[in-house]
Amino acid sequence: MPPRFLDKNYFKSPFYREDLDEKKQNDNRDVESDVSSIKISHGVAKAEIIRKIWTKKKLVIAYSFLIFSSLIISFCKYAAGTYSPYVTSSFSRHSAITTAGVIYKIARLVAYPIVAKLSDVFGRSEGFSVAVFLLTVGYIMYAACNNVATYCLGMIFEGTGDVAYAVMQQVFIADTTNLINRGFWSSLPESITTIPTLYLGSIVAESVLENSTFRWGYGMWAIILPFTLLPLIMLMVVMERKAKKEGIAKNVKIWKTLPDGSLTKKIYHLLWIELDIFGGLLLIIGLGLVLIPLSLTGKGTNYRWKKGEFIAMFIIGVFVLVGFTLWDLYVAKNPFIPFKFMKKNKTVIAVCLLGFFDFLNYSTFTTYFPSYLQVAAHKSPGEATRIDNSLRVSFQIASVVVGLLMRFTNRARIYVWIGVPMVILGQGLMIHLVDMPTGSAANEASFIAAKSIFGVGRGFYQTASQVILQSIVTRDQVAISTAIFLATMTLGGSFGSSVCGAIWSNYLPNYLNDYLPDEYQRNSTAIYKSIVTAMKFEIGTDVRNAIDQSYRETGKILAIMSTCFTIPMIFLLLFISSVDLNKEDAIRQREVDKELEKSDVPENREVDNNFNKPSITGSSEKSLHSNSNSNPNSNVDVTNKAN
């Protein structure tokens, strides 16, 4: 039977509701489900078993810990960014600083699937433990670094730890909430914590620098972070021990999934079969070879593409990634990335490509946008920051709003259909705003309005598409699919940065040579390389007008290119399937329960019947809030049904 998204009704309006053809759907589901014949890994089985003994009180406590830890980590992230110039000042001319940035990007991108894979094999508490360990080690290295090598190593640990926490946060939410509440709860922790720390993080950092040094600025987070995540980890460990004590988890042990034989044979099976370590190495090598030239050819260094080693690295990297794809498709028994499933389900590919093209267009335009605002639009650094942050704030608010809308409409695709056109509109407006017919840039309010439209659109489509993705994959593929979804966004951003660098480095110098008065032609290179030099010239003079015009026309080219990158997103909408979140929850839970029966996992009888209602089980705080509104007898309506 073909997947449901290939049904003739798939191409109907996004308002189409499956319950209009309920009988046919029920008949089809009796024959075959999208999540039938699933095999649950050890980590997922542990999460499902623990879910059965969660109570409303413990879930409220767990989510309180999760939000608190997200707040501290967000504070840490925004504050630590202020310290970077002080750390690198002693070796700012060292060529390895650029390399460190490249390594940081690669470490983050590769960490997404690896963390998801490890969490599925070992468990969720172990995943959070790895995250806090990596973050702590990273900040210790930052605080103690006296050379480039230590600084680079700290970036790897901190970047990997940050990704590990982000993935585990979403996986934990997916484990404890239902699909219908997934959008709200997966957005709420970030929305609550990002908006205040976006502004307060720099204030905290400035206070530290006024009273101490950057070493204490990093070091204090190395002390705070473990105690921040410890309560959540301990609660999860306590729940695991409770499950074992009650006999619920006695048959779910990782070593029981391994073949009989010697310890060496078991370790070989764990690394080669369960973890697919060879596939992981191919992925790391391939991405590294592709991303190194991409990262080193952005922002004014496009000339490096003329060097043979950069072209060779990129081509070899592409071939290695093709080899990785073939390995995971035809050889690996438990592949890093479920290509076979993705090949059969176009929605998974479409959702990931939506994120890729979104961040491709965003990075292409935004990389130099702050420079444009300060030079051509004559904005202060504070005004430029406010304009840039308007997208982030609107995104966070819209994510929570669309989560609530999905809770009450039981649909997700319609919000993808609404969000993508808003993204295109917001980006398209920039073509007009960066180079007005009057020969000037738009005012601050216009830029904020366009950025806000973009942010709301991204919040709508991204939150809804993540829920759709998690609803159509098997329970065992939720973590890795979510990680791939997040990783494709990072990959799109890397490509966008390279594209932006190529356009900027080719067009801006040419425009400066064309427009600068003859007596200032000798200064064109210095003006191109530094916005400080460009802004030294008085506004209204011939030379400044020439500089402004050069920036405006270059910015317009970037805006046009970025808007072009959003066009494929329209066609990808045709491959996004419509999902009835409540019905999908019931189907998935039925299949998961069948798998757990093989381990003699009994139903939890201590949990209130209200828990069987769709709620927080599967994604995070979304369900907690939405069900608290519908159930006056409880603050949080938590269901036993995990996604």
C-alpha positions in Angstrom: 0.0 0.0 0.0 1.5 3.4 -0.9 2.1 5.9 1.9 -0.9 8.1 2.9 0.7 11.2 1.6 0.4 9.8 -2.0 -3.3 9.4 -1.6 -5.4 11.4 -4.2 -6.6 13.7 -1.4 -3.0 14.7 -0.6 -3.0 17.4 -3.3 -6.2 19.0 -2.0 -6.4 22.2 -0.1 -4.3 22.4 3.1 -7.6 22.7 4.9 -8.5 19.1 3.8 -9.4 17.0 6.8 -8.8 13.3 6.8 -11.9 12.7 8.9 -14.0 13.6 5.8 -12.8 10.2 4.5 -12.5 8.6 7.9 -13.8 5.2 6.9 -11.3 4.7 4.1 -8.5 5.8 6.3 -9.5 3.4 9.1 -9.6 0.6 6.6 -6.2 1.4 5.3 -4.8 1.6 8.8 -6.1 -1.8 9.6 -4.2 -3.2 6.7 -0.9 -1.3 7.2 0.3 1.6 9.3 3.2 3.9 8.5 4.8 2.9 11.7 4.1 -0.8 11.5 6.7 -3.5 12.0 8.9 -1.1 14.0 11.8 -2.2 16.1 12.5 -0.1 19.1 16.1 0.5 20.1 17.3 0.3 23.7 17.2 4.1 24.4 13.7 4.5 22.9 12.4 1.5 24.9 13.7 3.0 28.1 12.0 6.3 27.3 8.7 4.6 26.5 8.8 2.6 29.7 9.6 5.6 31.9 6.8 7.4 30.2 4.4 4.9 31.5 5.2 5.8 35.1 5.4 9.6 34.7 2.9 11.4 36.9 1.6 14.9 36.3 3.5 16.2 39.3 6.8 14.7 38.2 6.3 15.9 34.6 5.7 19.5 35.9 8.9 19.2 37.9 10.8 17.8 34.9 9.7 20.6 32.6 10.5 23.2 35.3 14.0 21.8 35.4 14.2 21.8 31.6 13.1 25.4 31.2 15.5 26.5 34.0 18.4 24.7 32.4 17.5 26.2 29.0 17.5 29.6 30.6 21.0 29.2 32.1 22.5 27.7 28.9 21.0 30.5 26.9 22.4 33.1 29.3 25.7 31.3 29.1 25.7 31.4 25.3 24.9 35.0 24.9 27.2 36.2 27.7 30.1 34.1 26.5 30.0 35.6 23.0 31.0 39.0 24.5 34.2 37.4 25.9 35.5 36.1 22.6 37.5 39.3 21.5 39.2 39.3 24.9 40.2 35.7 24.7 41.6 35.9 21.2 43.3 39.4 21.6 46.6 37.9 22.4 46.7 35.7 19.3 44.2 37.5 17.0 46.6 37.4 14.1 47.1 33.7 14.3 45.8 31.9 11.2 44.4 29.1 13.4 41.6 31.4 14.6 39.8 31.1 11.3 40.4 27.3 11.4 38.9 27.2 14.8 35.7 28.7 13.5 35.6 26.1 10.7 36.1 23.3 13.2 33.4 24.7 15.4 30.9 24.6 12.5 31.9 21.1 11.5 31.7 19.8 15.1 28.2 21.2 15.5 26.9 19.8 12.2 28.3 16.3 12.7 27.2 16.2 16.3 23.5 16.3 15.4 23.1 12.7 14.0 25.8 11.3 16.4 24.0 12.6 19.6 20.7 11.4 18.3 22.1 7.9 17.5 23.8 7.6 20.9 20.6 8.7 22.7 18.7 6.0 20.9 21.2 3.3 21.7 22.0 4.2 25.4 19.2 6.5 26.7 18.0 10.0 27.4 19.6 10.7 30.8 22.9 9.5 29.3 22.5 12.0 26.4 21.9 14.9 28.8 24.9 13.8 30.9 27.1 13.8 27.8 25.8 17.3 26.9 26.6 18.8 30.3 30.0 17.1 30.4 31.0 18.5 27.0 29.7 22.0 27.8 31.6 22.1 31.2 34.8 20.9 29.7 34.5 23.4 26.9 34.1 26.4 29.3 36.9 25.1 31.5 39.2 25.1 28.4 38.0 28.6 27.5 38.8 29.9 31.0 42.2 28.3 31.1 43.3 28.7 27.5 46.7 30.4 26.9 47.2 29.2 23.3 45.2 28.6 20.1 45.2 24.8 20.5 43.4 24.9 23.8 41.0 27.5 22.5 40.2 25.4 19.4 39.6 22.3 21.5 37.3 24.3 23.8 35.3 25.4 20.8 34.8 21.7 19.7 33.7 20.6 23.2 31.4 23.6 23.7 29.9 23.4 20.2 29.3 19.7 20.4 27.8 20.1 23.9 25.5 22.9 22.8 24.2 20.7 20.0 23.8 17.7 22.3 21.7 19.7 24.7 19.5 21.1 21.9 18.9 17.7 20.4 18.2 16.1 23.8 15.8 18.9 24.7 13.7 18.2 21.6 14.0 14.4 22.1 12.9 14.6 25.7 9.9 16.7 24.7 9.1 14.2 22.0 9.3 11.4 24.6 6.9 13.1 27.0 4.3 14.8 24.8 1.7 13.9 22.2 1.8 15.1 18.7 -1.1 17.5 19.2 0.8 19.3 21.9 4.3 18.9 20.4 4.5 22.3 18.6 3.7 24.3 21.8 6.0 22.5 24.1 8.9 22.1 21.7 8.8 25.9 21.3 8.1 27.2 24.8 11.5 26.5 26.5 13.4 28.4 23.8 10.8 31.2 23.6 10.8 31.8 27.3 14.5 31.8 27.7 15.8 33.3 24.4 13.9 36.6 24.4 15.2 37.9 27.8 18.7 36.4 27.5 19.1 37.9 24.1 19.3 41.3 25.8 20.4 40.5 29.3 23.3 38.2 28.4 25.5 41.1 27.2 24.6 43.0 30.4 25.8 40.1 32.5 29.0 39.8 30.5 29.8 43.5 30.8 29.3 43.4 34.5 31.7 40.5 34.8 34.3 42.3 32.7 34.0 45.4 34.8 34.6 43.5 38.0 36.8 40.6 36.9 38.3 39.0 33.8 37.0 36.9 30.9 38.5 33.8 32.7 36.0 34.1 35.5 33.3 34.9 32.9 33.9 31.5 31.4 34.8 29.7 34.6 31.6 30.6 36.5 29.5 28.9 33.8 31.7 25.8 34.1 30.7 25.7 37.8 27.0 26.7 37.2 26.2 24.4 34.3 26.6 21.0 36.0 24.3 22.0 38.9 21.8 23.4 36.4 21.3 20.1 34.5 21.9 17.8 37.5 18.3 18.0 38.8 16.8 17.0 35.5 19.3 14.2 35.0 18.8 12.9 38.5 15.0 12.9 38.1 15.3 10.8 34.9 17.7 8.4 36.7 15.2 8.1 39.6 12.4 7.3 37.2 14.6 4.7 35.5 15.4 3.1 38.8 11.8 3.1 39.8 10.9 1.3 36.6 13.5 -1.3 37.4 12.4 -1.6 41.0 8.8 -2.3 40.0 9.9 -4.8 37.5 8.7 -2.8 34.5 12.2 -2.5 32.9 13.8 -5.7 33.9 13.8 -7.1 30.4 15.0 -4.0 28.6 18.8 -3.9 28.9 21.2 -2.9 26.2 23.3 -6.1 26.5 20.2 -8.2 25.9 20.0 -6.8 22.4 23.5 -8.0 21.6 24.3 -11.5 20.4 25.7 -14.2 22.6 29.4 -14.6 22.7 32.6 -13.0 24.1 32.8 -9.4 25.3 34.8 -8.6 22.2 32.0 -9.8 20.0 29.5 -7.8 21.9 31.5 -4.6 21.7 32.1 -5.2 18.0 28.3 -5.6 17.5 27.6 -2.5 19.5 30.0 -0.3 17.6 29.7 -1.8 14.1 26.0 -2.7 14.0 24.2 -0.7 16.6 26.2 2.5 16.4 27.2 2.2 12.7 30.6 3.6 13.6 31.9 3.2 10.0 29.0 5.2 8.7 29.7 7.9 11.3 33.4 8.2 10.3 32.4 8.5 6.6 29.9 11.3 7.6 32.5 13.2 9.7 35.2 13.0 6.9 32.7 13.9 4.1 31.2 16.8 5.9 34.6 18.0 7.0 36.0 18.0 3.5 32.9 19.8 2.2 32.5 22.4 4.9 36.2 23.4 5.3 36.4 25.0 1.8 32.9 26.4 2.1 33.7 28.0 5.5 37.1 29.3 4.4 35.7 30.9 1.2 33.1 33.2 2.7 33.3 36.8 3.8 35.8 38.2 1.4 37.9 35.1 0.8 36.2 33.8 -2.3 39.6 34.0 -4.1 40.6 30.8 -2.4 38.4 28.8 -4.8 41.2 29.4 -7.3 43.4 27.1 -5.3 43.4 23.5 -6.3 43.4 22.1 -2.8 40.1 23.8 -2.0 38.4 22.3 -5.1 40.0 18.9 -4.4 38.7 18.9 -0.8 35.2 19.8 -1.9 35.0 17.1 -4.7 36.5 14.4 -2.5 34.1 15.3 0.3 31.2 15.0 -2.1 32.3 11.5 -3.1 32.8 10.5 0.5 29.3 11.7 1.3 28.0 9.7 -1.7 29.8 6.7 -0.3 28.2 7.3 3.1 24.8 7.4 1.5 25.4 4.1 -0.3 26.7 2.5 2.8 23.7 3.5 4.9 21.3 2.5 2.1 22.6 -0.9 1.2 25.1 -2.1 3.9 24.4 -0.7 7.3 21.9 -2.7 9.4 21.2 0.3 11.7 22.1 3.3 9.5 23.0 6.6 10.9 20.5 8.3 8.7 17.3 6.3 7.6 17.7 6.9 3.9 15.5 3.9 3.0 12.6 5.4 4.9 13.3 8.9 3.5 13.4 7.6 0.0 9.9 6.1 0.4 8.5 9.1 2.3 8.9 12.4 0.3 7.6 14.4 3.2 10.7 13.8 5.3 12.9 15.0 2.4 10.6 18.0 1.8 10.7 19.1 5.4 14.5 18.9 5.6 14.8 20.8 2.3 12.5 23.5 3.6 14.9 24.1 6.5 17.9 24.0 4.1 16.6 26.6 1.7 15.3 28.8 4.5 18.7 29.0 6.2 20.4 29.2 2.8 18.5 32.4 1.9 18.7 33.8 5.4 22.5 33.3 5.7 23.0 34.7 2.1 21.4 38.0 3.0 22.0 38.4 6.8 25.8 37.7 6.9 26.6 41.3 5.8 23.3 42.9 6.7 24.6 44.5 10.0 27.4 46.1 8.0 24.9 47.4 5.4 22.7 48.9 8.1 25.6 50.8 9.7 27.2 52.1 6.5 24.4 52.5 3.9 21.4 53.0 6.2 23.4 55.1 8.7 22.1 53.1 11.7 23.9 52.9 15.0 25.1 49.6 16.3 22.1 49.5 18.7 19.6 50.2 15.9 21.3 47.5 13.8 21.0 45.0 16.7 17.4 45.8 17.3 16.5 45.3 13.6 18.4 42.0 13.5 16.9 40.8 16.8 13.3 41.6 15.6 13.4 38.4 13.5 14.5 36.2 16.5 11.8 37.7 18.8 9.0 37.4 16.3 10.1 33.8 15.6 10.0 32.8 19.2 6.6 34.3 19.8 5.1 32.8 16.6 6.4 29.4 17.4 4.4 29.3 20.7 1.3 30.7 18.9 1.4 28.1 16.2 1.9 25.4 18.8 -1.4 26.5 20.5 -3.1 26.7 17.1 -2.1 23.1 16.3 -3.4 22.0 19.7 -6.9 23.4 19.0 -7.1 22.7 15.2 -5.5 19.2 15.3 -3.7 20.1 12.0 -0.2 21.2 11.2 0.2 21.4 7.4 -1.9 24.5 7.0 0.6 26.4 9.2 3.5 25.4 6.9 1.4 26.7 4.0 0.9 30.0 5.8 4.5 30.3 7.0 6.4 29.7 3.8 4.7 32.5 1.8 5.4 34.9 4.8 9.1 34.0 4.7 9.2 34.7 1.0 7.3 38.0 1.5 9.5 39.1 4.3 12.7 38.4 2.3 11.2 39.8 -0.9 10.5 43.1 0.8 14.2 43.6 1.4 14.8 44.0 -2.4 12.8 47.2 -2.2 14.0 48.3 1.3 17.7 48.1 0.9 17.8 50.3 -2.2 14.8 52.6 -2.3 13.9 54.5 -5.5 14.8 57.7 -3.6 18.4 56.6 -3.5 18.4 55.8 0.2 17.7 52.9 2.6 14.4 52.4 4.3 13.8 53.5 7.9 14.2 51.3 11.0 10.4 50.6 11.3 10.3 49.2 7.7 13.2 46.9 8.3 11.7 45.7 11.5 8.4 45.0 9.9 10.0 43.0 7.1 12.1 41.0 9.5 9.1 40.4 11.8 7.1 39.0 8.8 10.0 36.7 8.0 10.3 35.7 11.7 6.6 34.9 12.1 6.6 32.9 8.8 9.6 30.9 10.0 8.0 30.3 13.4 4.9 29.0 11.7 6.5 26.7 9.1 9.4 25.4 11.2 7.3 24.5 14.2 4.6 22.8 12.2 7.0 21.0 9.9 8.9 19.5 12.8 5.7 18.1 14.2 4.8 16.7 10.8 8.2 15.1 10.5 8.0 13.5 13.9 4.4 12.3 13.2 5.3 10.3 10.0 8.5 8.6 11.1 8.6 5.6 13.4 9.1 6.0 17.1 12.6 4.7 16.7 13.4 7.4 14.1 12.1 10.5 15.9 15.5 11.4 17.4 17.6 10.9 14.3 15.0 12.6 12.0 14.8 15.6 14.3 18.6 15.8 14.3 18.8 15.7 10.5 16.1 18.4 10.3 18.2 20.6 12.5 21.4 19.7 10.8 20.1 20.6 7.3 19.4 24.1 8.6 23.0 24.4 9.7 24.2 23.1 6.4 22.1 25.6 4.5 23.6 28.4 6.6 27.1 27.2 5.7 26.3 27.2 2.0 24.6 30.6 2.3 27.6 32.1 4.0 29.9 31.0 1.2 27.4 32.3 -1.5 27.2 35.7 0.4 31.0 35.9 0.6 31.3 35.3 -3.2 28.8 38.0 -4.1 30.1 40.5 -1.6 33.7 40.1 -2.6 33.0 40.3 -6.3 30.5 43.1 -6.5 31.3 45.6 -3.7 34.9 46.3 -4.8 33.7 46.8 -8.4 31.0 49.2 -7.3 33.4 51.2 -5.2 35.8 51.4 -8.2 32.9 52.6 -10.3 31.4 55.2 -8.0 34.3 56.6 -5.8 35.6 60.0 -6.9 39.0 59.8 -8.6 40.9 61.2 -5.6 39.6 58.4 -3.3 40.2 55.5 -5.7 43.3 54.6 -3.8 41.2 54.1 -0.6 38.8 51.6 -2.2 40.5 48.5 -0.8 40.6 49.9 2.7 36.9 51.0 2.5 36.0 47.5 1.2 37.8 45.7 4.0 36.6 47.8 7.0 33.2 49.4 7.8 35.0 51.6 10.3 37.0 53.1 7.5 33.8 53.5 5.4 31.9 55.2 8.2 34.7 57.8 8.8 33.6 59.8 5.8 31.0 62.4 6.6 27.4 61.6 5.5 26.3 63.7 2.6 29.7 64.1 1.0 30.4 62.8 -2.5 32.7 60.0 -1.3 30.2 58.9 1.4 27.3 58.9 -1.2 29.4 56.7 -3.4 30.1 54.3 -0.6 26.4 54.2 0.4 25.4 53.6 -3.2 27.9 50.7 -3.5 26.6 49.1 -0.3 23.0 49.6 -1.4 23.4 48.0 -4.8 25.4 45.1 -3.4 22.8 44.6 -0.7 20.1 44.6 -3.4 21.9 41.8 -5.3 22.1 39.8 -2.0 18.4 40.4 -1.4 17.5 39.2 -4.9 19.6 36.1 -4.6 18.2 35.3 -1.2 14.6 35.7 -2.5 15.5 33.3 -5.4 16.6 30.7 -2.8 13.1 30.8 -1.3 11.3 29.9 -4.5 11.9 26.1 -4.2 10.1 26.3 -0.8 6.9 26.9 -2.7 7.2 23.6 -4.7 8.3 21.7 -1.6 4.9 22.5 -0.1 3.3 20.0 -2.5 5.1 17.2 -0.8 4.1 18.0 2.8 1.5 15.5 3.9 -1.6 16.4 6.0 -1.7 14.7 9.4 -4.5 14.2 11.9 -2.4 14.6 15.0 -4.9 12.8 17.4 -5.3 9.8 15.1 -1.6 9.5 14.4 -0.9 9.5 18.1 -3.3 6.6 18.6 -1.8 4.6 15.7 1.8 5.2 16.9 1.0 4.3 20.5 -0.7 1.1 19.5 2.4 0.0 17.5 4.8 1.0 20.3 2.8 -0.9 22.9 3.0 -4.0 20.7 6.8 -3.7 20.7 6.9 -3.2 24.5 4.8 -6.3 25.1 7.7 -8.3 23.7 9.6 -7.2 26.8 6.6 -8.0 29.1 6.2 -4.3 30.0 2.9 -4.0 31.9 0.5 -1.0 31.7 0.9 1.5 34.5 -2.2 1.4 36.6 -1.3 4.2 39.0 -1.9 6.9 36.4 -5.1 8.8 36.3 -7.4 8.1 33.4 -7.1 11.8 32.4 -3.5 10.9 31.3 -5.0 9.0 28.4 -6.2 12.2 26.9 -3.9 13.8 24.3 -1.5 16.0 26.1 2.1 16.6 27.1 3.4 13.1 26.2 5.6 13.7 23.1 7.1 17.1 23.0 7.5 19.4 25.9 5.7 22.2 27.4 3.2 22.6 24.6 0.8 20.0 25.9 1.1 21.1 29.5 -0.2 24.5 28.8 -2.9 23.6 26.3 -4.4 20.9 28.4 -4.3 23.0 31.6 -6.8 25.2 29.8 -9.1 22.3 28.9 -9.0 20.5 32.2 -10.1 22.7 35.1 -9.3 19.9 37.6 -5.6 19.9 37.0 -2.8 22.3 36.3 -1.3 20.1 33.8 -3.0 17.3 31.8 -0.3 14.7 31.1 -1.0 11.7 29.0 0.6 8.3 29.0 0.9 8.2 25.3 4.3 9.1 24.0 4.8 9.9 20.4 
